Amino acid sequence: MEKPSSAAGSAEVRPVQQQDSLTVVDNRTGKRYELPIQNGCIRTNDLRKIKVNDDDFGLMSYDPAFLNTASCISKITFIDGDRGILRYRGYPIEVLAEKSTFLETAYLITHGELPNRSQLSDWAFHVTHHTFLHESIKKFLDGFHYDAHPMSMLISTVAALSTFYPESKDIFNAESRKKQTYRLLGKMPTIAAFSYRHSLGLPFVYPDNELSYTGNFLNMLFKTTEIKYRPNPALERALDILFILHADHEQNCSTSAMRGVGSSHADPYCATAAAAAALYGPLHGGANEAVLRMLMEIGSVQKVTEYIKRVKAGEGKLMGFGHRVYKNYDPRAKIIKRAAYEVFDVMGRNPLLDIALEVERIALEDEYFVSRRLYPNVDFYSGLIYQSMGLPMTMFPVLFAIGRTAGWIAQWEEMLLDPEQKIARPRQVYLGYGQRDYVSLDERI
Ligand code: ACO
């Protein structure tokens, strides 16, 4: 079995062998227990039989932030953080970034296999024919203040889709799930582009079905007075690659939110809005925005050493560095760095690039970062690309959300169809007060 860095990963489920067990001796009682090991895991529920007496609730595991807890069995994405490997359904990310398109990759992630020619054209047709938004959504978007953050607009608008498609509550109906998948993938770029245009006070641009998924997104973002918008092929491809790189990343914070909310059987729009909300935070999808702010704050190549000194003194984090799972160069960061140069060839070199390269050079040689195995992550270079394309920083997490929607949907469906899954409900260790007598307001000091 391939050993992933993050718990059970995507390997096949194997039958339990005789020797696949863990012997635990409870020193409180001297009792001995045999816990089966399967796929490199014990079932923490098996710990419950370890008790000091009959009234004891049983042993629990304490794992804040789920550092070593697998919450599901998944067959979607494999990550080996130590070796810098990322694969969707078995295909290396490098191969997909070179040979595939985002829509094809989204099919792979959601269906489990690469599509044949007719499956792909059918898929592209359906996603393309679900890109329009209900006209009322425009009124809804108009209600936002002119400087509303586009990510907040995206989160709210995706949640609002739930009111337009109440049939999406039929989550165990495969046909319904298929329809919501087309809608979510199709409408996400439209909501994103409309949010952007709203913040500029520009009229909304309707989808153009003749363009590719990503070409149409560029059309909805940037079209002005031309009769027909023609996306620059280099920019279209670079953005498509970025969507591929962001399409899934196993049980990260936003995907866990998608599965967690979905586990209560909320409809997929509400679950996706929750996932997008989780993505918004600066430690997750908001990191690319934070990277650019950091590069601007540094201001020049000469000031990088001084800035890194401050980071090492605990005055902040080096944004775009470090990852919960990758303890090696994030494979996506390598691909993005290459794509960045292709965009700069068209749009001109981003002046922040030299500062970024110097940050990377110094950090990769510095003991502090080397010993903690902190390497550039996917967000370190993506912001530079987006900025060169003319997109404001506030749009960066929105672009991340478009790509990640494929993964969220696939993970949501996998969770729903997994007979072992139930409503997500962690335990806690309660260390608060025992029962206390109520003190009336007049008697409180
Ligand atoms: N800069 C400086 N030091 C760091 C950084 C960083 N970017 N990241 C981690 N460290 C240090 C921590 O302070 C800690 O040091 P210590 O052992 O002396 O206390 C050590 O490295 C281990 O870090 P943790 O915080 O335990 O790592 P964790 O897995 O919890 O955090 C995270 C991962 C959130 C990504 C973190 O590295 C970070 O905040 N990075 C900056 C934000 C960022 O780029 N986020 C994007 C992640 S990728 C994504 O979501 C698409």
Residues whose N, C-alpha, C, O or C-beta is under 5 A from the ligand:
A	BS01	ACO	P282 L283 H284 G285 A287 G316 K317 L318 M319 G320 F321 G322 H323 R324 R372 N377 D379
